[in-house]
Amino acid sequence: MFSRRRAMARINLLGGLAVLGSYAYCLTAYSAQVGDFWGGVPDGLRSVYTINMVFAAAGYLTFTYFLMYRFKSTTGSVRRFGFGTLNVLYLLILIPSALWMPLTFAMLESPSEGLWWIIRLTLFAVGIGSLGLLAILVMVRPRSPSLAHSLAVAGSLAFCLQTAVLDALVWPAYFPVQG
């Protein structure tokens, strides 16, 4: 169990650095095209994205804290999942998240239907991973009422809104294939 918990920490450290690194690289290398990356998302909806990104990032930190440091105190049906499943779900979130922005800027440079579908599948994978973590968090039954658990579930909901709804469903509707 402790080795899988350490693996979870490594996955989050390396995966998080990969995501942040890909964003930093793309926003620097393609600074002239940053506005294009929104596709046709209306300004009012961009505000929703921007506000929810803050809640989603805070939510990610909150539920990851809970799963790293409080998950051992849970009981019930969630025991069948454990850190192996959590690690797979985190990989499903972090690897595609690191690929999304470079793929999007590649799409801006050379639009194709195939690349558009790869981007859609990438966003869908992140959404599935985040919904999986939410499902596990909802199934967790702490031995006593826990503020950390409640915050983890709330944070996971914000993260799911961002990844499974806004990113995987809404954004692609405003980012059509142009090639």
C-alpha positions in Angstrom: 0.0 0.0 0.0 2.8 2.5 0.9 4.5 1.9 -2.5 1.3 2.6 -4.3 0.8 5.8 -2.3 4.4 6.8 -3.2 3.6 6.0 -6.8 0.6 8.3 -6.5 2.8 11.0 -5.2 5.3 10.5 -8.1 2.5 10.4 -10.7 1.1 13.7 -9.4 4.5 15.3 -9.2 5.7 14.3 -12.6 2.3 14.5 -14.3 1.7 17.9 -12.8 5.0 19.1 -14.0 4.3 17.7 -17.5 0.9 19.5 -17.6 2.3 22.8 -16.3 5.3 22.5 -18.6 3.2 21.9 -21.7 1.1 24.9 -20.8 4.1 27.1 -20.2 5.8 26.0 -23.4 2.7 26.4 -25.6 1.6 29.7 -24.1 5.2 31.0 -24.7 5.8 29.4 -28.1 2.4 30.3 -29.5 1.7 33.5 -27.7 0.4 35.2 -30.8 -2.3 32.4 -31.2 -3.5 32.2 -27.6 -6.8 33.9 -28.4 -7.4 31.4 -31.2 -7.2 28.5 -28.8 -10.7 29.4 -27.5 -12.2 28.6 -30.9 -15.6 30.2 -31.0 -16.3 30.1 -27.2 -18.3 33.2 -26.5 -16.8 35.8 -24.1 -19.5 35.2 -21.5 -18.7 31.5 -21.4 -15.0 32.3 -21.3 -15.7 34.0 -17.9 -17.3 30.8 -16.6 -14.3 28.8 -17.7 -11.8 31.2 -16.1 -13.7 31.3 -12.8 -14.2 27.5 -12.7 -10.5 26.9 -13.6 -9.6 28.4 -10.3 -12.1 26.3 -8.4 -11.1 23.2 -10.4 -7.4 23.7 -9.6 -8.2 24.2 -5.9 -10.5 21.2 -6.1 -7.7 19.0 -7.6 -5.4 19.9 -4.7 -8.2 19.3 -2.2 -9.2 15.9 -3.4 -5.6 14.8 -4.0 -4.8 15.8 -0.4 -7.7 13.8 0.9 -6.8 10.7 -1.2 -3.1 10.9 -0.3 -3.5 11.5 3.4 -7.0 10.6 4.5 -7.9 7.7 2.2 -6.6 5.1 4.7 -9.2 6.0 7.2 -12.1 5.0 5.0 -14.2 1.9 5.2 -16.8 0.2 3.1 -17.1 -0.7 -0.6 -14.3 1.6 -1.6 -11.7 -0.8 -0.3 -11.9 -2.8 -3.5 -10.4 0.1 -5.4 -7.4 1.3 -3.5 -4.4 3.2 -4.7 -3.9 1.0 -7.9 -7.1 2.3 -9.3 -6.5 5.8 -8.1 -3.1 5.8 -9.9 -4.7 4.6 -13.1 -7.3 7.4 -12.8 -4.6 10.0 -12.1 -2.6 8.8 -15.2 -5.8 9.0 -17.2 -6.1 12.7 -16.2 -2.5 13.8 -16.2 -1.1 12.3 -19.4 -3.9 13.5 -21.7 -3.9 16.9 -19.9 -0.2 17.3 -20.8 -1.0 16.5 -24.4 -4.1 18.6 -24.9 -2.6 22.1 -25.3 0.2 21.0 -27.7 -2.4 19.1 -29.7 -4.7 22.1 -29.8 -1.9 24.4 -31.1 -1.0 21.7 -33.7 -4.6 21.8 -34.8 -4.4 25.6 -35.2 -1.4 25.2 -37.3 -2.6 22.4 -39.5 -6.3 21.6 -39.0 -7.5 18.0 -39.7 -10.4 15.9 -38.7 -8.2 13.2 -37.4 -6.3 15.6 -35.1 -9.7 17.0 -34.0 -10.8 13.6 -32.9 -7.6 12.9 -31.1 -8.1 16.1 -29.1 -11.7 15.1 -28.4 -10.6 11.6 -27.2 -7.9 13.3 -25.1 -10.4 15.5 -23.4 -12.8 12.7 -23.0 -10.1 10.6 -21.2 -9.5 13.4 -18.7 -13.2 13.7 -18.1 -13.6 9.9 -17.5 -10.6 9.9 -15.1 -12.1 12.8 -13.2 -15.5 11.2 -13.0 -13.9 8.0 -11.8 -12.2 9.9 -8.9 -15.5 11.6 -8.1 -17.3 8.2 -8.0 -14.7 6.8 -5.6 -14.9 9.9 -3.4 -18.6 9.7 -3.2 -18.4 6.0 -2.2 -15.9 6.8 0.6 -17.5 6.7 4.0 -15.2 8.2 6.6 -15.5 6.7 10.1 -16.7 10.0 11.4 -18.0 13.1 9.5 -15.0 14.8 7.9 -14.6 18.3 6.6 -11.7 17.0 4.5 -13.9 14.5 2.8 -16.7 17.1 2.1 -14.2 19.5 0.7 -12.7 16.7 -1.5 -16.1 15.8 -2.9 -16.9 19.5 -3.6 -13.5 20.0 -5.2 -13.9 16.9 -7.3 -17.3 18.3 -8.5 -15.6 21.5 -9.6 -12.9 19.6 -11.3 -15.5 17.4 -13.1 -17.4 20.4 -14.2 -14.2 21.7 -15.8 -13.0 18.5 -17.3 -16.0 16.4 -18.1 -18.4 19.2 -19.0 -16.7 22.4 -20.1 -13.6 20.8 -21.6 -14.9 17.5 -23.0 -18.4 18.6 -24.2 -18.7 22.4 -24.4 -15.3 23.5 -25.8 -15.2 21.1 -28.8 -18.7 22.4 -29.9 -17.1 25.8 -30.3 -13.8 24.5 -31.8 -14.8 23.0 -35.2 -12.5 21.5 -37.7 -11.4 24.2 -40.1 -9.3 22.2 -42.5 
